[in-house]
Amino acid sequence: EAQVTQNPRYLITVTGKKLTVTCSQNMNHEYMSWYRQDPGLGLRQIYYSMNVEVTDKGDVPEGYKVSRKEKRNFPLILESPSPNQTSLYFCASSSNREQYFGPGTRLTVT
Amino acid sequence: AQKVTQAQTEISVVEKEDVTLDCVYETRDTTYYLFWYKQPPSGELVFLIRRNSFDEQNEISGRYSWNFQKSTSSFNFTITASQVVDSAVYFCALSKPGGTSYGKLTFGQGTILTVHP
């Protein structure tokens, strides 16, 4: 079954404590990306990756890092989280014909 | 730059009413894709439809129908005989195939639909 998995699904943390949200896909897609969803703003792209070791900034990259060491994995790293990064995060994996989203990670930074 | 506008922030209807969710988009590309996603209270994004810019035929899937009008840059979504289970946030999105943008979706702000029994 084609799927995108994210972990954790829920996370409450404190300002400044580094965290990583993992994302994995089993469809051998080259393109993966991260979005954040905020009320009234829809979803906005944070970072994307065209392939292994190829990443680039999306629309709202500040405060985030990513890496793509393997095709299937695309972790999102918050080195020093701040309260304005409290949001719902989605990982996505796509080919030129289809797009799949993970189940979402709800992050709260206090 | 691409932009998607969903002017209706919230819509409230009574069960069995028909409801139309509006979506207007802006793009300079001649080839693009349009999407609708549903986000139920559980939070996941459920894919509803993808439409190629060259295909202006309207589509119907059960109680759902989509009206794509290139002349007005609109891709509206109608739910016929709404049900309580249709209550969700609905997102319209736009993507540009090819190049570094081919996987990127530009989303509208979302429309919260509440269907009352």
Interface residues (C-beta under 8 A of the other chain):
Chain A: Y31 M32 S33 Y35 G40 L41 G42 L43 R44 Q45 Y48 M50 D56 G58 L88 F90 A92 S94 N96 Q99 F101 P103 G104 R106
Chain B: V4 Q6 T9 F35 Y37 G43 E44 L45 F47 R50 F91 A93 S95 P97 G98 T100 Y102 G103 K104 L105 F107 G108 Q109 G110
